[in-house]
Amino acid sequence: MDKEFKIDKELNIKGEVCPYTFVKTKLALETLSAGEILKIIVDHLPATENVPRSLKGEGNEVLDVSPINDTDWQIITKKTK
C-alpha cells in the first residue's frame, strides 16, 4: 500500500494542532511552484481531515492521506497554482 511520489519538499509539523497545521502547510506551499509536491507529516488526527479539506478548498490536489505508523500520518499534496 506504500505509494511512491516525487516529493519536492517535506514539512514535518508533528506537535502542531489545527489551525496551525494548515497555516504552516500554506506557508510551505508558497515556496513551491505549480506542479510541485509537498509531503506533510502530522500527528494530530483532526489535521488528517482539516488540512486536506483546506488544501482542496484553495484549489490544490490531495494525492494521499495515509498513516505512517501508529501516531503519524502523511498528507501528500500537489500545488496547482
KOLMARSE-17813 format. One record per residue: residue in three letters; x, y, z of N, C-alpha, C in turn; residue number from 1. Coordinates in steps of 0.02 Angstrom, whole numbers. Layout:
<pts>
<pt residu="Ala" n_east="X" n_north="Y" n_up="Z" ca_east="X" ca_north="Y" ca_up="Z" c_east="X" c_north="Y" c_up="Z" num="NUM"/>
...
</pts>
This chain:
<pts>
<pt residu="Met" n_east="41" n_north="-60" n_up="0" ca_east="0" ca_north="0" ca_up="0" c_east="43" c_north="63" c_up="0" num="1"/>
<pt residu="Asp" n_east="108" n_north="54" n_up="-1" ca_east="153" ca_north="112" ca_up="0" c_east="153" c_north="145" c_up="-69" num="2"/>
<pt residu="Lys" n_east="132" n_north="207" n_up="-71" ca_east="129" ca_north="243" ca_up="-134" c_east="192" c_north="284" c_up="-142" num="3"/>
<pt residu="Glu" n_east="217" n_north="287" n_up="-203" ca_east="278" ca_north="325" ca_up="-217" c_east="261" c_north="389" c_up="-254" num="4"/>
<pt residu="Phe" n_east="287" n_north="444" n_up="-228" ca_east="279" ca_north="509" ca_up="-259" c_east="347" c_north="542" c_up="-262" num="5"/>
<pt residu="Lys" n_east="357" n_north="585" n_up="-312" ca_east="418" ca_north="625" ca_up="-315" c_east="406" c_north="686" c_up="-271" num="6"/>
<pt residu="Ile" n_east="432" n_north="683" n_up="-211" ca_east="421" ca_north="736" ca_up="-161" c_east="470" c_north="792" c_up="-174" num="7"/>
<pt residu="Asp" n_east="444" n_north="853" n_up="-181" ca_east="488" ca_north="911" ca_up="-191" c_east="507" c_north="944" c_up="-125" num="8"/>
<pt residu="Lys" n_east="463" n_north="938" n_up="-75" ca_east="477" ca_north="967" ca_up="-9" c_east="439" c_north="928" c_up="43" num="9"/>
<pt residu="Glu" n_east="470" n_north="920" n_up="102" ca_east="437" ca_north="886" ca_up="157" c_east="430" c_north="934" c_up="215" num="10"/>
<pt residu="Leu" n_east="371" n_north="933" n_up="246" ca_east="356" ca_north="976" ca_up="303" c_east="335" c_north="932" c_up="361" num="11"/>
<pt residu="Asn" n_east="376" n_north="931" n_up="414" ca_east="360" ca_north="893" ca_up="474" c_east="331" c_north="941" c_up="525" num="12"/>
<pt residu="Ile" n_east="266" n_north="934" n_up="537" ca_east="233" ca_north="979" ca_up="586" c_east="203" c_north="938" c_up="643" num="13"/>
<pt residu="Lys" n_east="236" n_north="884" n_up="661" ca_east="214" ca_north="846" ca_up="719" c_east="217" c_north="891" c_up="780" num="14"/>
<pt residu="Gly" n_east="168" n_north="884" n_up="823" ca_east="165" ca_north="926" ca_up="882" c_east="122" c_north="988" c_up="873" num="15"/>
<pt residu="Glu" n_east="105" n_north="1004" n_up="810" ca_east="61" ca_north="1061" ca_up="796" c_east="-11" c_north="1038" c_up="794" num="16"/>
<pt residu="Val" n_east="-56" n_north="1084" n_up="812" ca_east="-128" ca_north="1069" ca_up="809" c_east="-162" c_north="1118" c_up="762" num="17"/>
<pt residu="Cys" n_east="-223" n_north="1101" n_up="742" ca_east="-262" ca_north="1145" ca_up="700" c_east="-279" c_north="1209" c_up="738" num="18"/>
<pt residu="Pro" n_east="-278" n_north="1267" n_up="707" ca_east="-270" ca_north="1279" ca_up="635" c_east="-198" c_north="1289" c_up="613" num="19"/>
<pt residu="Tyr" n_east="-150" n_north="1283" n_up="660" ca_east="-80" ca_north="1296" ca_up="642" c_east="-53" c_north="1246" c_up="591" num="20"/>
<pt residu="Thr" n_east="-82" n_north="1186" n_up="590" ca_east="-59" ca_north="1136" ca_up="541" c_east="-70" c_north="1162" c_up="470" num="21"/>
<pt residu="Phe" n_east="-128" n_north="1193" n_up="458" ca_east="-140" ca_north="1218" ca_up="390" c_east="-102" c_north="1283" c_up="377" num="22"/>
<pt residu="Val" n_east="-96" n_north="1326" n_up="427" ca_east="-58" ca_north="1388" ca_up="418" c_east="13" c_north="1372" c_up="397" num="23"/>
<pt residu="Lys" n_east="45" n_north="1324" n_up="430" ca_east="114" ca_north="1307" ca_up="413" c_east="117" c_north="1271" c_up="345" num="24"/>
<pt residu="Thr" n_east="66" n_north="1232" n_up="330" ca_east="63" ca_north="1199" ca_up="264" c_east="57" c_north="1251" c_up="209" num="25"/>
<pt residu="Lys" n_east="14" n_north="1300" n_up="219" ca_east="4" ca_north="1352" ca_up="168" c_east="69" c_north="1392" c_up="157" num="26"/>
<pt residu="Leu" n_east="105" n_north="1407" n_up="211" ca_east="169" ca_north="1443" ca_up="204" c_east="219" c_north="1401" c_up="165" num="27"/>
<pt residu="Ala" n_east="221" n_north="1336" n_up="178" ca_east="267" ca_north="1292" ca_up="141" c_east="249" c_north="1289" c_up="67" num="28"/>
<pt residu="Leu" n_east="184" n_north="1287" n_up="52" ca_east="162" ca_north="1285" ca_up="-18" c_east="182" c_north="1347" c_up="-56" num="29"/>
<pt residu="Glu" n_east="185" n_north="1404" n_up="-21" ca_east="203" ca_north="1466" ca_up="-54" c_east="274" c_north="1464" c_up="-81" num="30"/>
<pt residu="Thr" n_east="316" n_north="1420" n_up="-56" ca_east="386" ca_north="1415" ca_up="-79" c_east="392" c_north="1369" c_up="-140" num="31"/>
<pt residu="Leu" n_east="337" n_north="1335" n_up="-157" ca_east="339" ca_north="1288" ca_up="-213" c_east="309" c_north="1318" c_up="-276" num="32"/>
<pt residu="Ser" n_east="327" n_north="1290" n_up="-333" ca_east="298" ca_north="1309" ca_up="-397" c_east="239" c_north="1264" c_up="-412" num="33"/>
<pt residu="Ala" n_east="195" n_north="1286" n_up="-457" ca_east="139" ca_north="1245" ca_up="-478" c_east="164" c_north="1178" c_up="-504" num="34"/>
<pt residu="Gly" n_east="131" n_north="1124" n_up="-483" ca_east="150" ca_north="1058" ca_up="-505" c_east="197" c_north="1022" c_up="-456" num="35"/>
<pt residu="Glu" n_east="226" n_north="1058" n_up="-409" ca_east="271" ca_north="1025" ca_up="-361" c_east="231" c_north="992" c_up="-306" num="36"/>
<pt residu="Ile" n_east="262" n_north="943" n_up="-274" ca_east="228" ca_north="902" ca_up="-224" c_east="257" c_north="913" c_up="-155" num="37"/>
<pt residu="Leu" n_east="213" n_north="922" n_up="-107" ca_east="231" ca_north="933" ca_up="-37" c_east="206" c_north="874" c_up="5" num="38"/>
<pt residu="Lys" n_east="250" n_north="847" n_up="46" ca_east="232" ca_north="794" ca_up="93" c_east="228" c_north="826" c_up="162" num="39"/>
<pt residu="Ile" n_east="171" n_north="820" n_up="195" ca_east="161" ca_north="849" ca_up="261" c_east="154" c_north="790" c_up="310" num="40"/>
<pt residu="Ile" n_east="191" n_north="793" n_up="365" ca_east="187" ca_north="741" ca_up="417" c_east="155" c_north="772" c_up="478" num="41"/>
<pt residu="Val" n_east="101" n_north="741" n_up="501" ca_east="64" ca_north="766" ca_up="559" c_east="54" c_north="709" c_up="609" num="42"/>
<pt residu="Asp" n_east="42" n_north="728" n_up="672" ca_east="24" ca_north="679" ca_up="723" c_east="-40" c_north="699" c_up="760" num="43"/>
<pt residu="His" n_east="-73" n_north="750" n_up="734" ca_east="-136" ca_north="775" ca_up="761" c_east="-192" c_north="749" c_up="716" num="44"/>
<pt residu="Leu" n_east="-229" n_north="697" n_up="740" ca_east="-277" ca_north="663" ca_up="698" c_east="-327" c_north="709" c_up="662" num="45"/>
<pt residu="Pro" n_east="-355" n_north="761" n_up="695" ca_east="-400" ca_north="805" ca_up="658" c_east="-368" c_north="838" c_up="597" num="46"/>
<pt residu="Ala" n_east="-302" n_north="846" n_up="597" ca_east="-267" ca_north="877" ca_up="540" c_east="-272" c_north="833" c_up="478" num="47"/>
<pt residu="Thr" n_east="-283" n_north="767" n_up="487" ca_east="-288" ca_north="723" ca_up="429" c_east="-352" c_north="735" c_up="390" num="48"/>
<pt residu="Glu" n_east="-400" n_north="769" n_up="420" ca_east="-462" ca_north="789" ca_up="385" c_east="-461" c_north="863" c_up="368" num="49"/>
<pt residu="Asn" n_east="-440" n_north="904" n_up="416" ca_east="-442" ca_north="977" ca_up="408" c_east="-393" c_north="1003" c_up="356" num="50"/>
<pt residu="Val" n_east="-331" n_north="978" n_up="357" ca_east="-281" ca_north="1003" ca_up="309" c_east="-301" c_north="985" c_up="237" num="51"/>
<pt residu="Pro" n_east="-318" n_north="921" n_up="222" ca_east="-339" ca_north="906" ca_up="153" c_east="-400" c_north="946" c_up="131" num="52"/>
<pt residu="Arg" n_east="-449" n_north="955" n_up="175" ca_east="-508" ca_north="995" ca_up="157" c_east="-489" c_north="1066" c_up="139" num="53"/>
<pt residu="Ser" n_east="-445" n_north="1096" n_up="179" ca_east="-422" ca_north="1164" ca_up="166" c_east="-381" c_north="1168" c_up="102" num="54"/>
<pt residu="Leu" n_east="-338" n_north="1118" n_up="91" ca_east="-298" ca_north="1117" ca_up="30" c_east="-343" c_north="1115" c_up="-32" num="55"/>
<pt residu="Lys" n_east="-393" n_north="1071" n_up="-30" ca_east="-440" ca_north="1065" ca_up="-87" c_east="-479" c_north="1130" c_up="-95" num="56"/>
<pt residu="Gly" n_east="-498" n_north="1161" n_up="-39" ca_east="-535" ca_north="1223" ca_up="-41" c_east="-497" c_north="1279" c_up="-75" num="57"/>
<pt residu="Glu" n_east="-431" n_north="1275" n_up="-73" ca_east="-389" ca_north="1325" ca_up="-105" c_east="-367" c_north="1303" c_up="-175" num="58"/>
<pt residu="Gly" n_east="-394" n_north="1248" n_up="-199" ca_east="-381" ca_north="1227" ca_up="-267" c_east="-322" c_north="1179" c_up="-276" num="59"/>
<pt residu="Asn" n_east="-293" n_north="1155" n_up="-222" ca_east="-237" ca_north="1109" ca_up="-229" c_east="-263" c_north="1037" c_up="-233" num="60"/>
<pt residu="Glu" n_east="-221" n_north="993" n_up="-259" ca_east="-240" ca_north="923" ca_up="-267" c_east="-211" c_north="882" c_up="-210" num="61"/>
<pt residu="Val" n_east="-252" n_north="844" n_up="-175" ca_east="-229" ca_north="800" ca_up="-122" c_east="-220" c_north="731" c_up="-152" num="62"/>
<pt residu="Leu" n_east="-158" n_north="707" n_up="-152" ca_east="-141" ca_north="644" ca_up="-184" c_east="-147" c_north="584" c_up="-137" num="63"/>
<pt residu="Asp" n_east="-135" n_north="596" n_up="-72" ca_east="-134" ca_north="540" ca_up="-25" c_east="-141" c_north="566" c_up="46" num="64"/>
<pt residu="Val" n_east="-178" n_north="529" n_up="86" ca_east="-180" ca_north="539" ca_up="159" c_east="-177" c_north="469" c_up="188" num="65"/>
<pt residu="Ser" n_east="-122" n_north="453" n_up="222" ca_east="-115" ca_north="385" ca_up="247" c_east="-71" c_north="383" c_up="310" num="66"/>
<pt residu="Pro" n_east="-82" n_north="332" n_up="352" ca_east="-40" ca_north="325" ca_up="412" c_east="31" c_north="304" c_up="394" num="67"/>
<pt residu="Ile" n_east="78" n_north="332" n_up="432" ca_east="148" ca_north="312" ca_up="425" c_east="164" c_north="258" c_up="477" num="68"/>
<pt residu="Asn" n_east="137" n_north="269" n_up="537" ca_east="145" ca_north="222" ca_up="593" c_east="86" c_north="231" c_up="640" num="69"/>
<pt residu="Asp" n_east="92" n_north="211" n_up="702" ca_east="36" ca_north="215" ca_up="749" c_east="16" c_north="286" c_up="768" num="70"/>
<pt residu="Thr" n_east="62" n_north="334" n_up="760" ca_east="47" ca_north="402" ca_up="783" c_east="51" c_north="455" c_up="729" num="71"/>
<pt residu="Asp" n_east="84" n_north="440" n_up="674" ca_east="98" ca_north="490" ca_up="622" c_east="61" c_north="475" c_up="557" num="72"/>
<pt residu="Trp" n_east="43" n_north="529" n_up="522" ca_east="9" ca_north="524" ca_up="457" c_east="46" c_north="566" c_up="406" num="73"/>
<pt residu="Gln" n_east="40" n_north="547" n_up="342" ca_east="67" ca_north="588" ca_up="289" c_east="9" c_north="613" c_up="246" num="74"/>
<pt residu="Ile" n_east="17" n_north="676" n_up="226" ca_east="-30" ca_north="707" ca_up="179" c_east="12" c_north="729" c_up="120" num="75"/>
<pt residu="Ile" n_east="-3" n_north="704" n_up="61" ca_east="35" ca_north="721" ca_up="1" c_east="-10" c_north="766" c_up="-42" num="76"/>
<pt residu="Thr" n_east="16" n_north="824" n_up="-60" ca_east="-24" ca_north="871" ca_up="-100" c_east="18" c_north="898" c_up="-158" num="77"/>
<pt residu="Lys" n_east="-17" n_north="913" n_up="-211" ca_east="15" ca_north="944" ca_up="-270" c_east="-11" c_north="1015" c_up="-275" num="78"/>
<pt residu="Lys" n_east="35" n_north="1063" n_up="-279" ca_east="16" ca_north="1133" ca_up="-287" c_east="-8" c_north="1141" c_up="-360" num="79"/>
<pt residu="Thr" n_east="-67" n_north="1171" n_up="-367" ca_east="-96" ca_north="1176" ca_up="-433" c_east="-92" c_north="1246" c_up="-463" num="80"/>
<pt residu="Lys" n_east="-79" n_north="1297" n_up="-420" ca_east="-73" ca_north="1364" ca_up="-448" c_east="-23" c_north="1405" c_up="-410" num="81"/>
</pts>
